Amino acid sequence: MDKLKLTSVKILESLYLQFKKSCLDDDFTLQKFVNRSLDLYSNDETFRKKVLKYDKLEQSGSMI
């Protein structure tokens, strides 16, 4: 297994709470989501383009 890298990121609280509620029944975690998303972003051109074009989040003072 690959080594784990501990990181710290700031995420929107409202999105995180919505995500947590969605994950309760699925036994899904933020760590699983991030790892799978990173893999898809790196290896799936369609997914990458979709993420890069996504603009439905409001601009704030952070780097969203």
N, C-alpha and C positions, 0 to 999 in steps of 0.2 A: 504494500500500500504506500502511496505517496505520503510524504511528510505533510503535516498540517501547518498552515501559516495563519497566525493570529492577526487579525486586522480590526480596525475600528472605523466604522462608517456612521455618518449621521443620516437617518432616514426620517421621513415624515411620519409623525406619530399617528395621524389618522389612518394613513395607509397601512402602518404596522398593525394597528388594532383590527382593522378590517381583515388583514391577512391572517392574524391569529384566530379570529372567529372562523374563517373559512377552513383553517387547517385542523380544527379540533376533531372532526369526524374522520379525517383522512390520515391521522398520525403522521403529519407532514410538518417539517420544521423549517425555520429560516435557513439553517445551515444546508439542509438538503436542497432547498430552493436555489440558494446562491451557487452551490457547487454545480447543479444541473444547468442553471442559467449560464454560468461561465463556460461550461462545456459546449452548450448549444451555440453561444455567441462565437466561440472559437472555431467551431466545426460546421455550422449550418448557416450558409449564406443567406437563406430566406429569413431565418430568425434574426440574424444580425441586421439586415436591412429593415426589418419590422421594428426592431428596438431603436435603431438610429433615426427612423422617421417618426417615432412616437412623440407626440407633442401635446398630450392631453393634461399634463401637469402644469399647475400655475407656477410662474417664475417667482422666486423668492430671493432672499439674500444668499442662499447657498448655491452650490453648483449643480442644481437639478438639471 
